[in-house]
Amino acid sequence: MYKVIIIDDEPLARQLVRSFLQSYNEIEVVAECGDGFEGFKTIQELQPDLIFLDVQMPKLNGFEMLELLDNPPSVIFTTAFDEYAMKAFESHAIDYLLKPISRERFDKAVQKWIQLRAGSQTPQFTGISQNNVYEGYQHRIVVKDNGLIRIIPAQDIYYVEANDDYVKIVTKDGSFLKKSTLGHIEQSLDPQLFIRVHRSYLIPISQLVRIEPYEKESHIALLQCGAKITVSKSGMAKLKTTLGW
């Protein structure tokens, strides 16, 4: 028996998914959740095989919730917004269902997942054309802090530093580690507000006080928080382009 959790802030949307699943004897809906916080806790507790996940929800959206999970289950997204399709693809989603969801389209997604579980199909995302690139940027970063979930607004970030398999996010409230890459954080934040000035550093432009020459072709960026950040040759070129120097 496969365990399934439905995570959506719309009760009618959860009810529709549950009704569609009634015809699958091998699937049991073990829980329904109305937001990302509840979904995160329930997934950790029940360890489902598959989740049906909405994207835009209060408190914590679907992508932020997935980032908090060390071993996320298989995901079929259910949403009214097609602009997140590419981001869903990057999250290795099984499928991406646009609301209102038809029974035919729903069954196709579930059958795909069942075949993947059986090993009879090569994983391939086919929900929405990959030409629909996700162009939105995050205005916050979500991290786990001593078992709690902390939401860090982008405007509170002093800088982000690569730290082995993690990134260290330095803020006015202290430093926090997140299991991610600096490249992933860079892509999620607005490039007009944050610049990768070095392979190990990402800084907000609003923190920049001045830039001083350093060894060879590198520089040092002095930030409002007092930090001194190394700026590489390519990072300096990005700064000049963005700031119009």
C-alpha positions in Angstrom: 0.0 0.0 0.0 1.4 3.4 -1.0 1.0 6.3 1.5 -0.1 9.7 0.1 -0.4 13.1 1.6 -2.3 15.9 0.0 -1.0 19.4 0.8 -3.1 22.3 -0.4 -4.6 25.4 1.3 -7.9 25.0 -0.7 -10.3 22.4 1.0 -12.1 21.8 -2.3 -8.8 21.1 -4.1 -7.9 18.5 -1.5 -11.3 17.0 -1.7 -11.0 16.6 -5.5 -7.6 14.9 -5.3 -8.9 12.6 -2.6 -11.9 11.6 -4.7 -9.8 10.9 -7.7 -7.5 8.6 -5.6 -10.5 6.5 -4.4 -10.2 4.3 -7.5 -6.6 3.3 -6.7 -6.8 0.4 -4.3 -3.0 0.4 -3.8 -3.0 4.0 -2.6 -4.0 5.3 0.9 -4.4 8.9 1.7 -2.9 9.1 5.2 -3.2 12.9 5.8 -4.3 16.2 4.4 -2.5 19.5 5.2 -3.5 23.1 4.6 -0.1 24.8 4.6 3.6 24.1 4.1 4.4 24.1 7.8 1.9 21.4 8.5 3.0 19.5 5.4 6.6 19.6 6.5 5.8 18.2 10.0 3.4 15.5 8.7 5.8 14.3 6.0 8.5 13.9 8.6 6.1 12.0 10.8 4.4 9.7 8.3 7.1 9.3 5.6 4.7 9.1 2.6 5.6 7.6 -0.8 4.0 10.4 -2.7 2.6 13.9 -2.1 0.2 16.1 -4.1 1.6 19.6 -3.4 0.2 23.1 -4.1 2.8 25.9 -4.8 1.3 29.1 -3.4 0.2 28.5 0.2 0.3 30.7 3.3 3.2 30.6 5.8 5.4 28.4 3.6 5.1 27.7 -0.1 5.5 24.3 -1.7 9.1 24.8 -2.9 10.3 26.2 0.4 8.8 23.2 2.2 10.6 20.8 -0.2 13.9 22.5 0.5 13.6 21.8 4.2 13.2 18.0 3.7 16.4 15.9 3.7 14.7 13.1 1.8 11.6 14.4 0.1 9.0 11.9 -1.3 7.9 11.8 -4.9 5.9 15.0 -5.8 3.1 15.8 -8.1 2.4 19.5 -8.1 -1.2 20.8 -8.2 -1.4 24.5 -8.9 -3.3 27.2 -10.8 -0.1 28.9 -11.9 1.9 27.7 -14.9 4.9 29.9 -14.3 6.4 27.5 -11.8 6.7 24.6 -14.2 10.4 24.9 -14.8 11.1 25.2 -11.1 9.0 22.1 -10.6 11.1 20.3 -13.2 14.3 21.4 -11.4 12.8 19.9 -8.2 12.5 16.5 -10.0 8.7 16.5 -9.8 6.8 13.5 -11.3 4.3 15.8 -12.9 2.8 19.3 -12.8 -1.0 19.5 -12.9 -2.8 22.8 -13.6 -6.0 23.5 -11.9 -8.8 22.8 -12.7 -7.5 19.3 -12.9 -9.2 16.9 -15.3 -9.6 13.2 -14.4 -7.7 12.1 -17.5 -4.7 14.3 -16.7 -4.7 13.2 -13.1 -4.8 9.5 -13.9 -1.9 10.0 -16.4 0.2 11.6 -13.7 -0.6 8.8 -11.1 0.1 6.1 -13.6 3.4 7.6 -14.5 4.4 7.6 -10.8 3.3 4.0 -10.4 5.3 2.9 -13.4 8.3 4.8 -12.1 7.9 3.0 -8.7 7.9 -0.3 -10.6 11.0 0.7 -12.6 9.3 0.3 -15.9 9.6 3.9 -17.0 12.5 6.4 -17.3 11.9 9.5 -15.1 10.8 12.4 -17.4 8.9 15.5 -16.6 6.1 16.1 -19.1 3.7 18.4 -17.3 4.4 21.8 -19.0 6.7 22.9 -21.7 10.2 23.6 -20.3 10.2 26.8 -22.3 8.0 28.2 -19.6 11.0 29.3 -17.6 10.3 30.3 -14.0 11.2 34.0 -13.8 10.1 34.9 -10.3 12.6 35.5 -7.5 12.4 34.6 -3.8 12.1 37.4 -1.3 13.1 35.2 1.6 15.2 32.1 2.5 13.8 29.4 4.7 16.2 27.4 7.0 16.0 24.9 9.7 17.4 26.3 13.0 17.8 23.9 15.9 14.7 22.0 14.8 12.7 25.1 14.1 11.8 26.7 10.8 13.2 30.3 10.4 12.2 32.6 7.6 14.9 35.1 6.6 13.7 38.1 4.6 16.1 39.0 1.8 16.5 42.5 3.1 17.9 41.1 6.4 20.8 39.3 4.6 24.3 40.8 5.1 25.9 38.2 2.8 25.9 34.5 1.9 29.0 32.4 2.0 29.7 28.9 0.5 30.5 26.4 3.3 31.2 22.9 2.0 27.8 21.3 1.3 26.0 24.2 2.9 25.8 27.9 2.6 26.2 30.3 5.6 23.6 33.1 5.6 24.8 36.0 7.7 22.1 38.3 8.9 21.5 41.0 11.6 20.2 38.1 13.8 23.2 35.9 13.4 24.5 33.2 11.0 22.4 30.3 9.7 23.4 27.2 7.8 21.3 25.9 4.9 22.0 22.7 3.0 22.3 24.2 -0.5 24.8 25.5 -3.0 25.7 29.1 -3.5 24.7 28.8 -7.1 21.2 27.7 -6.1 20.8 30.7 -3.7 22.1 33.0 -6.4 19.5 31.8 -8.9 16.7 32.2 -6.4 17.4 35.8 -5.5 17.0 38.9 -7.7 20.2 39.6 -9.6 19.5 43.3 -9.5 19.7 43.1 -5.7 22.3 40.3 -5.1 25.6 39.8 -6.9 27.9 36.8 -6.8 31.2 38.7 -6.3 33.3 35.6 -5.7 32.9 31.8 -6.1 32.4 31.8 -2.3 30.4 35.0 -1.7 27.1 36.5 -2.7 26.3 40.0 -1.4 23.3 42.4 -1.5 24.1 45.6 -3.3 22.4 47.5 -0.5 25.2 46.4 1.9 28.0 47.7 -0.3 29.9 50.7 1.2 33.0 50.8 -1.0 35.5 48.7 -2.9 39.2 48.7 -2.4 42.0 47.2 -4.5 43.6 44.0 -3.2 46.2 41.5 -4.4 46.7 41.2 -8.2 43.3 41.7 -9.9 41.1 41.1 -7.0 39.4 43.7 -4.7 37.8 43.9 -1.2 34.2 44.9 -0.7 33.4 46.7 2.5 29.9 46.1 3.7 27.7 48.1 6.1 27.8 45.2 8.6 31.6 45.6 8.8 32.4 42.5 6.8 35.2 42.5 4.2 34.4 40.3 1.2 36.8 39.2 -1.5 35.8 40.3 -4.9 37.2 38.3 -7.9 38.0 39.7 -11.3 34.7 38.3 -12.7 32.8 39.5 -9.6 34.2 43.0 -10.2 33.0 42.9 -13.8 29.5 42.0 -12.6 29.5 44.9 -10.1 30.5 47.3 -12.8 27.7 46.1 -15.1 25.0 46.1 -12.5 26.0 49.5 -10.9 26.7 51.1 -14.3 30.3 52.0 -13.6 
